[in-house]
């Protein structure tokens, strides 16, 4: 393909990422507009609402200013100051990152991949800026800077990671960027590259394991607490359409709940309002927001207590055991206890960074007063994960042989692509 075609496809991918993301939020609003309001609402308000939801889901905060009549109607204190809402429904972030990964993978297979990567990110940033401008309103005002940069960072991260991953794995792909990365790899001390790759791979594997266990735990809690969830739905009297919209909103926040469960598993816990704490160590909650799905959150003391910390320990140990043999092969069979311990610590740090970032993304302000603090603390979650996974990974690395005999390494070496193992070492 020539450069013009590559550029047009990259711009189209970025446009689709923005359009589909906003469309997901716009469709239920249109249904509400037609079925409930009988088309008696300014369509511009629907567009602003969809953009606000998309921007919030991608990390932009919203400044909410309630007029006096609405404050009185809701029974809120008179003279309420404007407040921020920043609790992002992470389903939108996941969608943006997936679109970025798709765009980056497609760009990497083109003849002008660097230009396609840059152009797609620039088009996405421009569109994010423009749609944020169209959503500005005195009542609900997104941050122009955050509305432009936060979605773009998520999209760009997916694009760059996918593009570099695809290009770097193609050993015969030659260009200045890849040649520079390969030269940096070749200049590293003996074994350093293999150790770094093993630490990153092990940390990602451990973080994935924690997310998977947390997803199962979340599903169990929702199944067990379905009675309380249904009762909250019925008491709120949303109606059929309102109930469907609330359920849809809860699904958009489902990734947040999974990450909150992960923070609980690691020992850090999370909050549902200032001054509250839900963790294996202890639970302290006040009045819960009237959100039906929150009925699945246990408010009593956990019968498991510190025993739940065995989950990240087992996952860290398993990740180290899985990676140890491959690492020893990459190190020519000469691992050594010190090297393996360093990789184990690297696994813990990598997992801690990933889990801490996810925890930070899942938290934010859900409203005024106590609701300015909802979700886990990213720093605490990352630290607890680093400690539990890291210590277990060091033990897992040391739990087996620190060297491999020549006959044990030959099958692995023959299974590697030609020249790959030598360059990694």
PyMOL commands that set and color helices and strands:
alter all, ss='L'
color gray80, all
select helices_A, chain A and resi 3-35+43-57+68-74+90-108+113-134+144-169+176-187+192-224+226-236+239-252+254-266+292-296+305-330+337-362+369-372+378-398+406-415+420-424
alter helices_A, ss='H'
color red, helices_A
select strands_A, chain A and resi 62-64+83-85+140-142+271-272+277-278+283-284+374-375
alter strands_A, ss='S'
color yellow, strands_A
deselect
rebuild
show_as cartoon
